[in-house]
Each structure stands twice: as C-alpha cells, then as structure tokens.
C-alpha cells in the first residue's frame, strides 16, 4: 500500500524497502543497507529534495513550503 501511495505522489516505489532482519544478523543488515543505497543511487535524486532544488534539479521550493500553515509543517 505504501508503494502505491508513493507512486501516486510521484516518488519511485523502489525508494522504500522492508526487510526483516534479526539483531543477530549484523552482516546481513550491512549487506542489505549497502545494496539498498546502491539501488537508490541508481534511481537518481529525490524529486522532492529541497537541496536538489537549489541546484536546479526540481523539488519543493521554499515559496511552496511557506504556504503551508505553521501547525502542519515538519522540519
């Protein structure tokens, strides 16, 4: 369901991943994180990243953020 929601707002569903890993599986955890980072890098920059907006890559502008009522903003 989360992947469908992400897709609806224009975010590649491959940006989210759920893995069940035991606390005793440190090597597996490290490998899963390494693989996910590489996969995410291959997707490209986050389309909503404010930092990328300043580089001309798209995203949410500070003008748009300032139009959100203070009680609804997350910093």
N, C-alpha and C positions, 0 to 999 in steps of 0.2 A: 504494500500500500504506500509506503514512504517513497519508493522509487517512482510510482505513478504520480504522486504529488510533485516530486522534484521535476519530472518531465513536464508537467502542466505549467510550471513556472519558468521553464527554460533552462533547467540545470540537468546536465547529463546524469542519468541514474547510476552510472558507473562510479560516481563520486562518493557513493556510500557503500559500505560493506559490513556485514555482520559475521563474525567468527566466534565460535565457542571454543575458548582455549583455557585450559586449567592453569592454575597458578604454578603448577609443577612443570609446565611446558614452556620454559623460557626460550629455548631455541626455536620452537615453533612460532611463538609470539614474535620474536625478532624477524624471522623469515616472512611471516605474514605482513608485518609492517613494511619491511623492505620492498616486498612485491607490490603492495598497495601504493606506496609512494611512487614507484616506477610507473605503475599503471596510470596514476593520477597525473604525473608529469606528461605522459603521452597524450592525455586528453587536452591539455593546454590550460591557460589561465582561467580562473573562476570568472564567469561572465558578470558577476555582481561585486567583484573586488574593488573597493574604493582606491586601493593603492594602484591597481592597473588603470583606473580611470585617469589618474594624474599622468600616466604615460600614454594616454590616448588609446587605450585598449578596450574601452567600454566600462560599464558598471554603474553603480548608483552614485550620482553626484551629490555634493553637499547641499545643493539647492533642493533636491528632492528630499533629502533627509530632514532638512529644516522645515519641511511642510508637514512632517509627522508630529502630532501633538506630543508634548514632553512626556506624558504618562505612558506613551506607547513605544518610546524609543528604547533600544537596548544598546548599551555602549560596550 
